[in-house]
Amino acid sequence: MDIDAASADCQAVLDAVGEAVIADREFLETVIIGAVARGHVLLEDVPGTGKTLTARSLATALGLSFSRVQFTPDLLPSDVTGTHVYNERDRSFEFREGPIFANVVLADEINRAPPKTQSALLEAMEEEQVTVDGDTHPLPQPFLVIATQNPVEQEGTFSLPEAQLDRFVVKTAVGYPEEEGEVELLRLRAGRAERSPSVERVLDPERVRAIRAAPEEIRVDEDLLYYMAQLSRRTRADRRVAVGVSPRGTQRLFEASRARAVVLGREYVTPDDVKHVAVPVLAHRLVLTPDAKVEDVAKARVIRETLDEVPVPTL
């Protein structure tokens, strides 16, 4: 698939999802960038802002199978991955697939489950397979996890392990709509009988796979490679940061920058692409020092200041 066709498809998906989800176009672009980059997306915001609707609408527009897992404190890993059950007719155990076996999996309120259950997604997110009782099962392709979580300060939540946070290409927030957007939300609700809006199917699995392959054709100049590496390395030297961006994070920055170029219909990456995706790609990977947490330093602020400090290459 050429870049122009991939970009047109991405814009069509954005238009379709935007008719159901009242949110900034930039937010929707960040979500689809995560999908095009063959990664996973983490949405954090208070209840009622449209996180679940965003995931369901994106899956429908992409023409992909959708599964939702409601994470709760009593959820077990086998409730996500599946388990072996005894078949009395054949007198043997057979594997019964869990909800993880779908193209788009919504891990709803993922931080309400204990870390043991959260970690059940690690292998699926990294290797696109699950291992149950020693047997490995491949997941459907394409595969995308969209996880939602409530702010960590809310009651009954668990912080996601750093290893799992590192698996998400982007982390972003829906945010509250502007006044006109909220009024439009009410207009849409008045025009239908159902509470949730519907979305038209735009693509199919084969076309989605082609779009996700398109970033491999995007050109990235050598100076930009050094720029991305310098951004990550600068976070490791920041006195406010205990653990900086990992090499995996640098690679995800590269992949997300190429994905943004595809979404915008360009055959090459610009410094603006890198700067645009830096905060959603890198901020959630930082582990701040105790002093920085006491001073209420925001991770996004650390990344923005890093962007200001590292010289931008001239292409």
C-alpha positions, -999 to 999 in steps of 0.1 A, spaced: 0 0 0 14 34 -9 16 62 17 -12 83 1 -37 54 2 -27 46 38 -31 82 49 -65 84 32 -77 53 50 -64 67 84 -82 100 78 -114 81 69 -112 62 102 -106 94 121 -136 110 105 -158 79 114 -146 77 150 -149 115 154 -186 114 146 -191 92 177 -164 104 201 -165 141 209 -128 147 215 -99 167 201 -87 155 167 -52 154 182 -63 129 207 -78 106 181 -47 110 159 -25 99 189 -47 68 193 -45 58 156 -8 65 156 -4 39 183 -24 14 161 -5 22 129 28 18 148 18 -18 156 16 -10 193 -8 -7 221 -26 23 236 -32 33 272 -60 58 279 -61 74 313 -88 97 325 -117 100 349 -149 79 343 -174 92 318 -150 109 293 -154 84 265 -124 60 269 -145 28 263 -164 44 235 -132 54 218 -119 18 218 -151 3 206 -156 29 179 -120 24 166 -125 -13 164 -157 -10 145 -142 16 120 -112 -6 114 -135 -36 107 -118 -57 134 -132 -82 160 -136 -66 194 -135 -80 229 -138 -63 262 -123 -75 295 -136 -57 326 -107 -57 351 -117 -62 387 -98 -71 419 -109 -108 416 -101 -112 380 -77 -142 374 -51 -145 346 -70 -174 331 -101 -152 328 -81 -132 303 -60 -158 284 -83 -188 286 -79 -222 302 -81 -259 295 -114 -276 303 -122 -313 304 -143 -327 276 -163 -356 289 -172 -368 254 -136 -371 243 -122 -377 278 -95 -351 271 -87 -315 280 -93 -289 253 -82 -252 253 -110 -227 256 -99 -193 244 -103 -163 266 -113 -128 256 -77 -119 246 -83 -138 213 -97 -108 193 -81 -82 170 -89 -53 194 -90 -61 231 -103 -35 255 -87 -39 289 -112 -18 307 -100 -2 340 -69 -22 339 -55 -7 371 -84 -21 391 -69 -56 389 -39 -67 409 -5 -68 392 -6 -106 388 -36 -103 365 -22 -72 347 9 -91 339 -11 -118 321 -11 -93 292 27 -90 290 34 -119 267 3 -111 245 14 -75 241 50 -82 233 49 -114 214 13 -116 202 8 -150 217 -3 -165 250 12 -196 268 -12 -216 289 -1 -248 307 30 -250 285 11 -246 252 16 -215 231 -13 -201 211 -9 -173 185 -33 -144 187 -54 -131 158 -37 -106 134 -37 -77 136 -37 -75 174 -42 -43 194 -47 -38 231 -64 -6 242 -63 -3 279 -82 22 300 -73 32 335 -86 57 361 -62 81 377 -40 63 402 -52 86 430 -87 71 428 -97 45 454 -93 8 445 -66 12 419 -32 -4 415 -2 12 398 7 -6 366 42 -23 367 69 -4 348 74 -34 326 38 -33 314 38 5 310 68 1 287 47 -21 264 23 7 255 34 27 225 14 57 236 -4 69 267 -29 97 264 -60 112 279 -94 120 264 -99 152 284 -131 171 289 -147 185 257 -151 222 250 -185 238 257 -196 235 221 -184 199 220 -204 190 251 -235 207 236 -229 187 204 -228 156 225 -263 164 238 -275 171 202 -263 136 191 -279 120 221 -313 137 213 -311 123 178 -311 86 186 -328 61 209 -296 43 220 -273 58 246 -241 50 227 -236 63 191 -229 38 163 -199 39 139 -197 28 103 -172 2 93 -145 18 71 -117 -9 67 -112 -46 70 -84 -67 86 -64 -71 54 -64 -34 48 -54 -27 84 -25 -51 81 -14 -32 49 -16 2 67 5 -11 96 32 -22 71 33 12 55 56 28 81 84 5 69 86 26 37 90 59 56 124 76 53 141 87 85 173 108 81 204 99 101 203 132 120 168 123 133 181 90 146 206 108 167 180 133 178 157 105 191 186 88 209 197 121 225 161 127 238 160 94 255 196 96 269 189 131 283 160 117 304 184 92 320 207 121 332 178 142 346 182 146 383 144 143 387 143 109 370 152 76 387 147 55 356 148 72 322 135 61 288 147 26 279 161 16 245 127 0 238 112 34 244 136 50 219 125 24 193 89 31 200 96 68 195 110 59 161 80 38 152 54 63 163 72 91 144 70 70 112 34 62 119 25 99 122 42 105 89 19 78 74 -12 94 90 -3 128 75 6 114 41 43 120 41 71 97 29 96 110 54 98 119 91 104 155 102 115 168 136 80 180 142 68 144 140 92 134 167 83 164 189 46 158 184 47 122 196 74 125 223 52 132 253 26 104 247 53 80 238 80 87 264 64 104 295 47 72 309 81 53 307 98 76 333 101 67 369 106 98 390 127 102 421 109 104 455 119 141 457 104 148 423 71 131 433 70 152 465 75 183 444 47 171 422 68 171 390 48 160 360 64 134 337 51 153 307 69 184 319 102 165 320 98 154 284 88 189 273 118 205 290 140 178 274 126 187 240 135 224 247 171 214 257 181 190 229 190 208 197 167 201 168 184 189 136 180 210 105 169 188 75 
